[in-house]
Amino acid sequence: MGATGAFADDDDVNFRPGNLLVSRSVYDNNRANVVVGAPLPPNCVAPNCVAATNDGSYPNVWNNVLADASFGITAKIVLDQLKPTGQLVNSLEVPNSSDRGTPPSKDQMVTSFSSKSEISLNLSTDGRVVTFMGYLAPVDVIDVSNSNTPAVVDPTNPVPGSFSRVVAEVDEHGRFQFTKTNAYSGNNGRAAILNDKGGANLIYTVGNAGNGANPQPNGIIIGAGAQILTAEHKPLVAQDPGLPTPVGSFSITQLGLKADKVGKDTNFRGLTTFNNVVYTTKGSGSNGINTVYFIDTTGFDSNGKPRACPNGVGVPAATATLPSAPIFYDATQLQTNGVVPYNMCVLNGFPTTLAKTSTAFPFGVWFADAKTLYVSDEGNGTTTFDPVSGKYTAAASQTTAGLQKWVFDSSLGAWKLAYVLQAGLNLGVPYTVKNYPAGQNPKTSLPWSPAADGLRNIMGRVNHDGTATIWAITSTVSGNGDQGADPNQLVMITDNLAATSLRAGESFTAIQTARSGEVLRGVSFTPGTDRDQLADDHAHDHDHDHDDDNNHDHERHADAD
């Protein structure tokens, strides 16, 4: 593609402020990664064993998830710097075991290739670095995304291995720092944000925990949902993070509903901060509520309820501050009530329907301003396919999947859904990918070709002309054994910020499509970006992109529940 590539120890990798950063996972298509008939998960103990149905050849390898619900394979992470219009500038590979000179004792990190909710990217609160999550493990290890963490071992987890979860920071010169955590045992860490304003050195993370039976060990319960970490500067091998440290907790009992599985209401995915408040989303799993949440740091009322939402639903207080310490929880109540006291709220106006009957699947969140919030909806993942129309009909008929625009109604003190942007996503319409199978997957009897089902991670920018440009990573439906392994897309759209009803002509454009053997995951601005200068940078980039166009003729997982 005419762009430069680099490894993490190179000195010539620089990110230009105002560009895009996209995380990409690359599977090495090694047939020997899996042996047909071998027991899965590796080193499993009866009765938790199944036989591998496919070898490691891509994409058939992901059919193994049809037998092993925990199936995944670790892969390297690549960070692509793009111009805002999508042209590739350069790429940076995160240190991993496939790099020359990277022994197990050296800092490194991987992702689980098919885990669709991993390696979300977020600028730190002062824009200095971008953070994301993964695992301290080699490339090509099976079922790491459902493994235990070293300090939190669940004996009922069918996956017996143990691997630390890791937060990575990358700065504008491509330099990395890593922080280990024992949170998210049995499942995956998904997103992280470094709070580095005013001398702070704290990381907020979200994810899910648990892959075993009930009752869950205490470490699983405290290691789910929203966590807070102190960013480390020591090598990973010298870090000893201890037990997880939760920073946010929620239970559907706050809404007067009957309790479900302890620790499963905080299966969080999306993450952002705005006006000194941490926001997150839940959009998967059959427990809890699929909606948008925030952490209330203003304390508790006389009944021990969060001040911002005594009944579980509210809006942040004007005096809110970012969290600075973990929850001081009551360990005696972990097995009955989870992490208490609860200090999280459903954002007023957003759904309060139980996940088991919900049609909402929120993922990414981006505030354009205090009264305009964009929320991506991933779609329902239903693979109903009509061979006559050639469409995934369930995906094509969705009305809330895509990019939702919410506006704040001051008179009601609540958010209201204004409209949903879908044009150009071509929901349910398969697209072709070079060197990717075009026929049917014999294990599912459905086409390999993926189609957009909705959107996952998003990021945006307010422009001088009163519009907002939003970039998003698509979710997919397909006949793949694991749709998280589909080659997906990076799309962009520009929306009139003041509009409260859908306007004609606004449409998504695909500006990058993952190649065969690759998936796209997170999108953010490059480290070093000053949010206050984004509009100015956009105007500058537009001029340069025009010049480049003139010269173009001369050059070119299983989101575990």
SVG drawing of the C-alpha trace seen along z (x, -y; Angstrom):
<svg xmlns="http://www.w3.org/2000/svg" viewBox="-39 -27 56 64">
<polyline fill="none" stroke="black" stroke-width="0.4" points="0.0,0.0 3.0,-2.3 3.2,-2.8 6.0,-2.2 6.0,0.5 7.9,0.7 8.5,2.8 8.2,1.3 12.0,1.0 12.4,-1.2 13.2,-4.9 11.6,-6.3 7.9,-5.7 6.0,-8.9 2.3,-9.7 1.1,-13.0 -1.5,-14.7 -4.9,-14.7 -4.5,-11.5 -6.4,-8.3 -5.1,-5.3 -6.7,-1.9 -5.9,1.4 -5.7,4.4 -5.2,8.1 -3.3,10.4 -3.7,14.2 -0.6,16.0 -2.6,18.8 -0.4,21.5 -2.0,24.9 -0.1,26.5 -1.7,24.2 -4.5,26.8 -4.4,30.5 -7.6,32.1 -8.8,34.5 -6.7,32.9 -8.4,32.1 -9.8,28.6 -9.3,26.6 -5.6,27.6 -4.7,29.5 -8.4,29.8 -9.7,32.3 -12.7,34.6 -15.6,33.9 -14.6,30.5 -12.8,31.8 -13.9,31.8 -12.1,32.8 -10.8,30.1 -12.7,30.3 -10.4,28.2 -6.7,27.5 -5.2,24.0 -5.8,23.0 -7.7,19.8 -10.7,19.3 -11.8,22.8 -9.9,22.8 -12.8,20.7 -15.2,23.6 -13.6,25.1 -15.7,22.6 -18.8,24.7 -17.3,27.5 -15.3,25.5 -17.2,22.4 -14.0,20.9 -12.0,21.3 -9.7,18.5 -6.0,18.1 -3.7,15.3 -2.4,13.1 -0.2,10.0 -1.6,6.5 -0.7,3.8 -1.5,0.1 -2.2,-1.7 -1.8,-5.4 -4.3,-6.8 -5.1,-10.2 -8.7,-11.1 -9.8,-10.2 -8.4,-6.7 -5.0,-6.8 -2.4,-4.7 0.6,-6.6 2.5,-3.8 2.0,-0.9 3.5,0.1 3.6,3.7 3.1,4.2 5.9,6.3 5.1,10.0 6.8,13.4 7.1,13.6 9.4,10.6 13.1,11.4 14.8,10.9 11.6,11.0 12.1,13.8 9.3,14.5 11.0,12.2 10.7,9.2 7.6,6.9 5.1,8.1 1.4,8.4 -1.2,10.1 -4.9,10.2 -7.3,13.1 -7.9,12.8 -11.6,13.6 -12.6,11.8 -14.5,8.9 -14.6,6.6 -10.8,6.5 -8.1,3.8 -10.4,0.8 -8.3,-2.4 -8.7,-5.4 -6.7,-8.7 -5.6,-9.5 -7.4,-12.3 -4.6,-14.8 -4.2,-13.2 -0.6,-12.2 -0.9,-8.4 -3.4,-5.9 -4.3,-2.9 -5.7,0.6 -5.8,4.1 -4.5,7.6 -2.7,10.5 0.8,11.4 1.1,14.5 2.9,15.7 1.4,15.7 -0.7,18.8 -1.8,19.9 -5.3,21.4 -8.2,20.3 -6.3,17.5 -9.3,15.2 -11.1,17.5 -8.1,18.4 -7.7,17.6 -5.4,14.9 -2.5,15.9 -3.9,14.6 -7.5,15.5 -8.0,19.1 -11.4,20.6 -11.2,24.4 -14.4,24.9 -13.1,23.0 -12.8,25.5 -9.8,23.6 -7.0,24.5 -4.3,22.0 -3.4,18.7 -2.3,15.5 -2.2,11.9 -4.3,9.3 -2.3,6.2 -2.9,2.5 -0.6,1.0 0.2,-2.7 1.8,-4.0 3.0,-7.6 3.5,-9.8 6.9,-8.3 5.7,-4.7 7.1,-3.9 5.2,-1.4 4.6,-0.9 2.6,2.0 0.7,2.6 -0.4,6.0 -3.7,6.9 -5.4,10.0 -8.8,8.7 -11.0,10.3 -10.1,13.9 -12.0,16.3 -12.8,13.6 -11.4,10.5 -10.4,7.0 -11.7,4.8 -10.9,1.1 -8.7,-1.2 -8.2,-4.9 -5.3,-6.5 -6.2,-9.5 -2.9,-11.5 -4.2,-15.0 -2.9,-17.0 -0.3,-14.5 -2.7,-11.5 -1.4,-8.1 -4.5,-6.0 -6.0,-3.6 -9.7,-2.8 -10.6,0.5 -13.7,2.4 -14.3,6.0 -15.9,9.2 -14.9,12.1 -15.9,15.7 -16.0,18.8 -16.9,21.4 -19.7,22.5 -21.7,20.7 -21.0,19.8 -18.0,17.9 -14.9,17.3 -14.6,13.9 -11.8,13.0 -14.0,13.5 -16.7,11.2 -14.4,8.4 -12.4,8.8 -15.3,8.0 -16.7,4.8 -15.0,1.5 -11.5,1.5 -8.9,-1.1 -5.1,-0.5 -2.0,-2.5 0.0,-2.7 3.3,-0.9 6.7,-1.9 8.5,1.3 8.9,4.2 6.1,6.7 8.3,9.4 8.8,7.2 5.2,6.4 3.0,8.0 -0.5,6.5 -2.3,8.5 -6.0,8.9 -8.3,6.8 -9.4,3.4 -13.0,2.5 -13.9,-1.1 -17.5,-0.7 -20.3,1.7 -24.0,2.1 -26.8,4.5 -30.2,4.7 -31.6,4.7 -30.9,1.0 -33.9,0.8 -36.1,2.9 -35.6,6.0 -34.9,9.5 -31.1,10.3 -29.6,12.5 -26.1,14.1 -23.8,12.3 -21.1,10.3 -22.7,10.7 -24.5,7.3 -21.2,5.6 -20.2,7.3 -19.0,3.9 -17.5,3.2 -17.4,-0.5 -15.6,-3.1 -15.1,-6.9 -14.7,-9.9 -16.5,-13.2 -16.7,-16.2 -14.9,-14.2 -17.2,-11.3 -16.5,-7.7 -19.1,-6.1 -19.4,-2.5 -21.8,-0.2 -23.1,3.3 -24.4,4.9 -23.9,8.7 -24.7,11.6 -28.1,12.6 -27.7,11.0 -28.1,7.4 -29.3,4.6 -27.9,3.6 -27.5,-0.2 -25.2,-3.1 -23.9,-3.6 -21.8,-6.1 -19.8,-5.9 -21.1,-8.2 -18.3,-9.7 -20.4,-12.1 -21.0,-9.6 -24.1,-8.0 -27.3,-9.2 -28.6,-8.3 -29.8,-4.9 -26.5,-4.0 -27.7,-4.7 -25.6,-6.6 -26.6,-10.3 -26.9,-10.7 -29.3,-7.7 -31.0,-6.6 -33.3,-4.4 -30.6,-3.2 -31.2,-5.8 -29.9,-9.4 -27.4,-11.9 -24.0,-12.9 -23.8,-15.7 -22.1,-18.9 -19.6,-18.5 -18.5,-15.0 -14.8,-14.2 -13.0,-11.3 -12.5,-8.3 -9.3,-8.3 -9.5,-5.1 -11.1,-1.7 -14.5,-0.9 -14.1,-0.1 -16.4,3.0 -17.9,5.3 -16.1,8.6 -18.8,10.4 -21.5,9.7 -19.6,10.7 -21.3,14.1 -24.8,12.7 -24.8,9.2 -21.5,8.8 -19.4,5.7 -21.3,3.3 -22.0,0.5 -23.1,0.0 -21.9,-3.3 -23.0,-3.1 -26.2,-4.4 -28.0,-3.9 -27.9,-7.1 -31.4,-8.6 -33.3,-8.0 -31.4,-4.9 -33.0,-1.4 -33.7,0.4 -35.0,3.6 -33.4,6.8 -30.8,8.1 -32.5,11.4 -35.4,9.6 -33.5,6.6 -33.2,5.4 -30.4,2.9 -26.7,3.8 -24.8,0.6 -21.0,0.7 -19.1,-2.6 -19.9,-6.0 -18.7,-9.5 -19.9,-12.8 -19.8,-15.6 -20.8,-18.0 -22.8,-18.1 -26.1,-17.7 -25.1,-15.4 -24.1,-11.8 -23.4,-9.2 -23.8,-5.5 -23.0,-2.6 -25.2,0.4 -23.6,3.7 -26.7,5.4 -28.2,8.7 -25.8,11.1 -28.6,13.1 -27.5,15.0 -30.8,15.6 -29.9,15.7 -32.1,15.5 -30.5,17.1 -33.0,15.4 -32.2,11.8 -28.6,12.7 -29.0,10.9 -28.8,11.6 -32.4,10.6 -32.4,10.2 -29.5,7.8 -31.0,5.9 -34.3,5.3 -32.8,3.8 -33.9,0.3 -31.6,-0.6 -28.3,1.0 -25.7,-1.4 -25.0,-4.9 -27.6,-6.3 -27.7,-10.0 -29.0,-11.0 -29.8,-14.5 -30.3,-15.8 -33.7,-17.2 -33.0,-19.8 -36.6,-20.0 -36.9,-16.3 -33.3,-15.8 -33.0,-12.9 -31.5,-11.8 -33.7,-11.1 -33.0,-9.1 -33.1,-11.5 -32.4,-9.1 -30.2,-6.3 -27.7,-6.6 -27.5,-3.5 -27.3,-4.7 -24.2,-3.3 -23.6,-0.5 -25.6,1.8 -26.7,3.9 -27.1,7.5 -25.6,7.2 -22.5,9.4 -19.3,7.9 -16.3,9.7 -12.7,9.7 -9.8,10.6 -8.4,14.1 -11.3,14.8 -13.8,17.7 -16.8,16.7 -18.7,20.0 -20.5,21.6 -18.9,22.7 -19.8,26.4 -20.1,26.4 -22.8,23.7 -24.2,24.0 -24.1,20.2 -21.9,17.9 -18.4,17.0 -18.8,13.5 -19.5,11.1 -22.1,8.3 -22.3,5.4 -24.6,6.0 -23.9,2.7 -21.0,0.8 -18.6,1.4 -16.0,-1.1 -16.4,-4.7 -14.6,-8.1 -15.5,-11.5 -14.6,-15.1 -16.6,-18.4 -15.9,-20.5 -15.9,-24.3 -18.9,-24.1 -21.3,-22.8 -21.0,-19.1 -19.5,-16.2 -17.4,-13.5 -17.6,-10.0 -15.4,-7.0 -16.5,-3.5 -15.6,0.2 -18.2,2.4 -19.6,5.6 -20.6,8.4 -22.8,11.4 -21.6,14.3 -21.4,18.1 -18.0,18.1 -17.9,20.4 -17.0,17.3 -18.2,14.0 -15.6,12.1 -13.0,13.4 -14.7,11.8 -12.7,9.2 -14.6,6.1 -14.4,2.4 -13.6,-1.1 -16.3,-3.6 -16.9,-7.3 -19.9,-9.7 -20.4,-13.4 -23.6,-14.5 -25.2,-17.9 -24.6,-18.4 -27.7,-20.6 -30.1,-18.2 -32.7,-16.4 -34.2,-14.5 -32.5,-12.4 -31.4,-14.4 -31.2,-13.1 -27.7,-12.6 -25.8,-11.6 -24.2,-8.2 -21.4,-6.1 -18.3,-5.5 -16.0,-2.5 -12.4,-3.9 -10.6,-0.6 -11.5,3.0 -9.6,5.7 -7.8,8.1 -8.2,11.9 -6.6,13.0 -7.1,9.6 -9.7,7.9 -10.1,4.3 -10.9,3.5 -10.3,0.0 -10.2,-3.6 -9.0,-6.8 -6.9,-9.8 -3.2,-9.4 -1.3,-10.0 -0.3,-13.6 -3.5,-14.9 -4.9,-18.0 -8.7,-17.8 -9.0,-21.5 -7.0,-21.6 -8.8,-18.8 -10.9,-21.1 -7.9,-23.1 -6.0,-20.0 -8.9,-18.7 -8.8,-21.9 -5.0,-21.5 -5.3,-17.7 -8.0,-18.5 -5.6,-20.8 -2.8,-18.2 -5.2,-15.3 -6.2,-17.4 -2.6,-17.8 -2.1,-14.0 -5.0,-13.3 -3.5,-15.5 -0.3,-13.5 -2.0,-10.1 -1.5,-9.3 2.2,-9.4 2.3,-6.9 -0.8,-4.1 -13.2,13.7 -15.7,14.8 -16.9,12.1 -17.1,14.4 -20.3,13.9"/>
</svg>
